[in-house]
Amino acid sequence: MLSVRMNEQGIVVEKMNKPEPKGFEVSINVVMSSLNFADLKVVSSGKSGQLGIDLVGVVDQVGERVTKVRVGDRVLAFPKTSGHAEYAIANENLVYHIPATLSWEQAAASPIVMFLSYFLTQKIAPLSTDDSIIVHAASGGVGTTLIQLAKRAGVKTIIGTVGSLAKAEAAYRAGASHVCTYQSFKDETRAITEGKGVSVIFDSIAGAVTEDSLQVLAQFGTLLQFGNASGKKSYVSNEDLHKSCRSIKGFSFGTMRALKPDMVEKAANNVVDLLADGTVKIEIDQVFPLTEAKKAYRHFQTRKHQGKILLNMNQ
């Protein structure tokens, strides 16, 4: 089979033996897999490693202890082997059914962005009609999904931030009420909220963006820190928090998958239902064949994409 991985030469597509499932493992004939920032970190590190942390496909084989899926089932999964491959292995509790009515493209674009956004808006900081929010990186897969879920919750003031206003349209299509740049969002947020600030901020950027965000976070507000796209540290003073009753919460879906897969499994039906009934539509930027994985990652590294980048194993 063909599989994508990172080695000392960079991104390579190589032939490997097809993995065999054991115990609670499931073998999946992969149809599509998405590119995520966790993969980009592996590529940027220059170190060897596997790529592809989510996938969709058809169950090909099951280990002797598997009871929840059967050969032939359509599934999405978070694999333990590379998801950028013709076949992958995943633990049974991280494999979930998807209906035939959900397209492969929408299903493939959704696993990381949809599960992450669901946990952030439903479990970590549940949103209501009383909230006003900022969504950083608002034109990407997670950003546009967060906006759609916030709109579904009845949030009226949804401020999206982008690196360039050329990306604003994707955020507006998702339902943002305002879009501004990382340089202008402080002043624009103060104007929009009449100086009050917003109640919830979704921050996957870190660095100076986090520090600036605290300046427009309302009293009793919450900043959710769930990424570090800038690669920079943020410096926060206790004075920014206790007097104003504001809080910062950290969240990693990777940690959730690794340590609390039962919680991910419980959320799976709700996540898939939101996709299947059209409540949430994931923006797709471009689909590349597996053999053009290197080209796909070059496109990803430009940060010019709007929505998810996918690899198709059958092209």
C-alpha positions as CSV (number, residue, x, y, z in Angstrom):
1,M,0.0,0.0,0.0
2,L,1.0,3.7,-0.3
3,S,1.5,5.9,2.7
4,V,2.7,9.4,3.3
5,R,5.3,10.1,6.0
6,M,7.9,12.6,7.0
7,N,11.6,11.6,6.9
8,E,15.0,13.3,6.6
9,Q,14.2,13.9,2.9
10,G,11.0,15.7,3.7
11,I,7.5,14.5,2.8
12,V,7.6,11.2,0.9
13,V,5.0,8.7,-0.5
14,E,6.3,5.2,0.0
15,K,5.2,1.6,-0.3
16,M,4.5,-0.2,2.9
17,N,3.0,-3.5,4.0
18,K,-0.7,-3.3,4.8
19,P,-1.2,-3.2,8.6
20,E,-3.2,-6.1,10.2
21,P,-5.6,-5.3,13.1
22,K,-5.4,-7.1,16.4
23,G,-7.6,-7.1,19.5
24,F,-9.7,-3.9,19.6
25,E,-8.1,-2.5,16.4
26,V,-9.9,-1.7,13.2
27,S,-8.3,-1.7,9.7
28,I,-9.8,1.0,7.4
29,N,-9.6,1.3,3.7
30,V,-9.1,5.1,3.6
31,V,-11.1,7.2,1.2
32,M,-9.9,10.7,2.3
33,S,-7.9,12.3,5.0
34,S,-7.5,16.0,5.9
35,L,-4.4,18.1,6.6
36,N,-4.3,19.6,10.1
37,F,-2.0,21.9,12.0
38,A,-0.7,19.0,14.1
39,D,0.6,17.5,10.8
40,L,2.1,20.8,9.8
41,K,4.1,20.9,13.0
42,V,5.6,17.5,12.1
43,V,6.5,18.8,8.7
44,S,7.9,22.1,10.0
45,S,10.0,20.2,12.6
46,G,12.0,18.4,9.9
47,K,11.9,15.3,12.0
48,S,10.6,11.8,10.9
49,G,7.0,11.1,11.8
50,Q,3.7,9.9,10.5
51,L,1.1,12.3,9.0
52,G,-2.7,12.2,9.0
53,I,-4.5,12.3,12.3
54,D,-8.0,11.8,10.9
55,L,-9.6,10.0,8.1
56,V,-12.8,8.6,6.5
57,G,-13.2,5.3,4.8
58,V,-14.7,1.8,4.9
59,V,-13.9,-0.9,7.5
60,D,-11.7,-3.5,5.8
61,Q,-10.9,-5.9,8.7
62,V,-11.4,-6.0,12.5
63,G,-9.5,-7.4,15.4
64,E,-10.9,-10.4,17.3
65,R,-12.2,-8.3,20.1
66,V,-14.0,-5.6,18.1
67,T,-17.8,-5.4,18.6
68,K,-18.9,-1.9,17.6
69,V,-18.1,-1.9,13.8
70,R,-18.2,-4.4,11.0
71,V,-16.5,-4.9,7.7
72,G,-18.1,-2.7,5.1
73,D,-19.2,0.1,7.5
74,R,-18.6,3.7,6.5
75,V,-16.7,5.4,9.2
76,L,-14.6,8.4,10.3
77,A,-11.7,7.7,12.6
78,F,-8.7,9.0,14.5
79,P,-6.0,6.5,13.5
80,K,-2.9,5.2,15.4
81,T,-1.1,4.8,12.1
82,S,-0.8,7.4,9.3
83,G,-4.2,8.6,8.0
84,H,-2.5,9.7,4.8
85,A,-2.4,6.1,3.5
86,E,-4.5,3.6,1.6
87,Y,-5.1,1.6,4.8
88,A,-4.9,2.7,8.4
89,I,-5.4,1.2,11.9
90,A,-7.5,2.8,14.6
91,N,-8.7,1.7,18.0
92,E,-12.3,0.7,18.0
93,N,-13.3,3.5,20.5
94,L,-12.0,6.1,18.0
95,V,-14.0,4.8,15.0
96,Y,-17.5,6.2,14.4
97,H,-20.2,5.4,11.9
98,I,-21.2,8.0,9.3
99,P,-24.4,7.8,7.2
100,A,-24.5,7.3,3.5
101,T,-26.2,10.6,3.1
102,L,-23.0,12.4,4.3
103,S,-20.6,13.0,1.4
104,W,-17.0,11.7,1.7
105,E,-15.7,15.3,1.2
106,Q,-17.8,16.7,4.1
107,A,-17.0,13.7,6.3
108,A,-13.3,14.0,5.6
109,A,-13.2,17.7,6.3
110,S,-14.9,17.3,9.6
111,P,-13.2,15.1,12.2
112,I,-10.7,17.4,13.9
113,V,-12.5,20.7,13.2
114,M,-15.9,19.5,14.1
115,F,-15.1,17.5,17.3
116,L,-12.8,20.3,18.5
117,S,-15.4,23.0,17.8
118,Y,-18.2,20.9,19.4
119,F,-16.2,20.4,22.6
120,L,-15.3,24.1,22.8
121,T,-18.8,25.4,22.3
122,Q,-20.8,22.7,24.0
123,K,-18.6,21.5,26.9
124,I,-15.7,23.8,27.7
125,A,-17.6,27.2,27.3
126,P,-21.2,26.5,26.4
127,L,-22.6,29.5,24.4
128,S,-26.0,31.2,24.8
129,T,-27.9,34.1,23.3
130,D,-26.3,36.4,26.0
131,D,-22.8,35.9,24.7
132,S,-20.7,37.9,22.3
133,I,-17.6,36.3,20.9
134,I,-14.3,36.6,19.0
135,V,-13.1,33.8,16.8
136,H,-9.5,34.1,15.8
137,A,-8.4,32.5,12.5
138,A,-12.0,32.8,11.4
139,S,-11.5,31.8,7.8
140,G,-10.0,28.3,8.5
141,G,-11.8,25.0,9.1
142,V,-12.0,25.4,12.9
143,G,-12.9,29.1,12.7
144,T,-15.8,28.7,10.2
145,T,-17.1,25.7,12.2
146,L,-17.0,27.6,15.5
147,I,-18.8,30.5,13.9
148,Q,-21.6,28.2,12.6
149,L,-22.0,26.6,16.0
150,A,-22.1,30.0,17.7
151,K,-24.8,31.2,15.3
152,R,-26.8,28.0,16.0
153,A,-26.6,28.8,19.7
154,G,-28.1,32.2,19.1
155,V,-25.0,34.4,19.5
156,K,-25.6,37.7,17.7
157,T,-22.2,39.4,17.9
158,I,-19.6,37.1,16.3
159,I,-16.3,38.9,15.5
160,G,-14.0,37.0,13.3
161,T,-10.3,37.8,12.8
162,V,-8.1,37.0,9.8
163,G,-4.6,37.7,8.7
164,S,-5.8,39.5,5.6
165,L,-9.3,40.9,4.7
166,A,-8.9,38.9,1.5
167,K,-10.0,36.0,3.7
168,A,-13.0,37.8,5.2
169,E,-15.6,36.3,2.9
170,A,-15.2,32.8,4.2
171,A,-15.9,34.1,7.8
172,Y,-18.9,36.1,6.6
173,R,-20.3,33.0,4.7
174,A,-20.1,31.0,8.0
175,G,-22.2,33.7,9.8
176,A,-19.7,36.2,11.3
177,S,-21.3,39.6,12.0
178,H,-18.0,41.4,11.8
179,V,-14.6,40.5,10.4
180,C,-11.3,42.4,11.1
181,T,-7.6,41.7,11.0
182,Y,-5.3,40.7,13.9
183,Q,-3.9,44.2,13.9
184,S,-7.3,46.0,14.1
185,F,-9.5,43.7,16.2
186,K,-8.8,45.4,19.5
187,D,-10.0,48.8,18.4
188,E,-12.9,47.4,16.3
189,T,-14.1,45.2,19.2
190,R,-14.1,48.2,21.5
191,A,-16.2,50.1,19.0
192,I,-18.6,47.2,18.3
193,T,-19.2,46.4,22.0
194,E,-19.2,50.0,23.1
195,G,-16.1,49.4,25.2
196,K,-17.6,46.4,27.1
197,G,-15.6,43.7,25.3
198,V,-16.8,40.2,24.5
199,S,-17.7,37.3,26.8
200,V,-15.8,34.5,25.0
201,I,-12.7,34.5,22.9
202,F,-11.6,31.4,20.9
203,D,-7.8,31.6,20.4
204,S,-5.7,29.2,18.4
205,I,-3.0,31.8,17.6
206,A,-1.3,32.5,21.0
207,G,1.5,35.0,21.3
208,A,0.6,38.7,20.9
209,V,-2.9,37.8,19.8
210,T,-3.6,36.3,23.2
211,E,-2.2,39.3,25.0
212,D,-4.3,41.7,22.8
213,S,-7.4,39.5,23.3
214,L,-7.3,40.0,27.1
215,Q,-7.6,43.7,26.5
216,V,-11.1,43.2,25.0
217,L,-12.3,40.3,27.1
218,A,-15.3,41.5,29.2
219,Q,-15.5,41.1,33.0
220,F,-16.4,37.5,33.9
221,G,-15.4,36.5,30.4
222,T,-13.5,33.4,29.2
223,L,-10.6,33.1,26.8
224,L,-10.2,29.6,25.3
225,Q,-6.7,28.8,24.3
226,F,-6.5,25.7,22.1
227,G,-3.6,26.2,19.7
228,N,-0.3,28.0,19.0
229,A,-0.3,28.8,15.3
230,S,2.0,31.8,15.9
231,G,4.6,29.6,17.6
232,K,5.0,32.4,20.1
233,K,4.6,32.4,23.9
234,S,2.0,34.6,25.6
235,Y,2.6,36.5,28.8
236,V,-0.3,37.0,31.1
237,S,-0.4,38.9,34.4
238,N,-2.5,37.8,37.4
239,E,-3.8,41.4,37.3
240,D,-5.5,40.5,34.0
241,L,-7.6,37.9,35.7
242,H,-8.6,37.9,39.4
243,K,-9.9,41.5,39.8
244,S,-12.1,41.2,36.7
245,C,-13.2,37.6,37.4
246,R,-12.0,36.6,33.9
247,S,-10.6,33.2,33.1
248,I,-8.4,31.4,30.6
249,K,-9.1,27.8,29.8
250,G,-6.8,25.5,27.9
251,F,-8.0,22.7,25.7
252,S,-6.3,20.1,23.5
253,F,-8.4,17.7,21.5
254,G,-5.3,15.5,21.1
255,T,-5.1,15.1,24.8
256,M,-8.9,14.4,25.0
257,R,-8.5,11.6,22.4
258,A,-5.5,10.1,24.2
259,L,-6.8,10.2,27.8
260,K,-10.6,10.4,27.6
261,P,-11.6,8.6,24.4
262,D,-14.9,7.7,26.1
263,M,-15.9,11.3,26.1
264,V,-15.1,11.6,22.4
265,E,-17.2,8.5,21.7
266,K,-20.1,10.0,23.6
267,A,-20.0,13.2,21.5
268,A,-19.7,11.3,18.2
269,N,-23.4,10.9,17.5
270,N,-24.1,14.6,18.1
271,V,-21.2,15.6,15.9
272,V,-22.2,13.4,13.0
273,D,-25.9,14.4,13.3
274,L,-24.9,18.1,13.0
275,L,-23.0,17.3,9.8
276,A,-25.6,14.9,8.4
277,D,-28.6,17.3,8.8
278,G,-26.7,20.2,7.2
279,T,-26.6,22.3,10.4
280,V,-22.8,22.7,9.9
281,K,-21.1,22.8,6.5
282,I,-17.3,22.5,6.5
283,E,-15.5,24.8,4.0
284,I,-13.3,22.8,1.6
285,D,-10.4,24.6,0.0
286,Q,-8.9,21.9,-2.3
287,V,-8.6,18.2,-2.8
288,F,-5.3,16.6,-3.8
289,P,-4.5,13.0,-4.8
290,L,-2.5,11.0,-2.3
291,T,0.5,11.0,-4.7
292,E,0.6,14.9,-4.5
293,A,0.8,15.1,-0.7
294,K,3.9,17.2,-1.0
295,K,2.1,19.7,-3.1
296,A,-0.8,19.7,-0.7
297,Y,1.5,20.6,2.2
298,R,3.2,23.3,0.3
299,H,-0.2,24.9,-0.3
300,F,-1.0,24.4,3.4
301,Q,2.2,26.2,4.4
302,T,1.4,29.3,2.4
303,R,-1.5,29.9,4.8
304,K,-3.5,31.2,1.8
305,H,-6.1,28.4,2.0
306,Q,-9.7,29.0,3.1
307,G,-11.2,25.9,4.6
308,K,-9.9,22.3,4.7
309,I,-7.3,20.7,2.4
310,L,-8.0,17.0,1.7
311,L,-6.1,14.1,0.3
312,N,-8.0,11.6,-1.8
313,M,-6.6,8.1,-1.8
314,N,-8.5,7.0,-4.9
315,Q,-7.5,9.7,-7.4
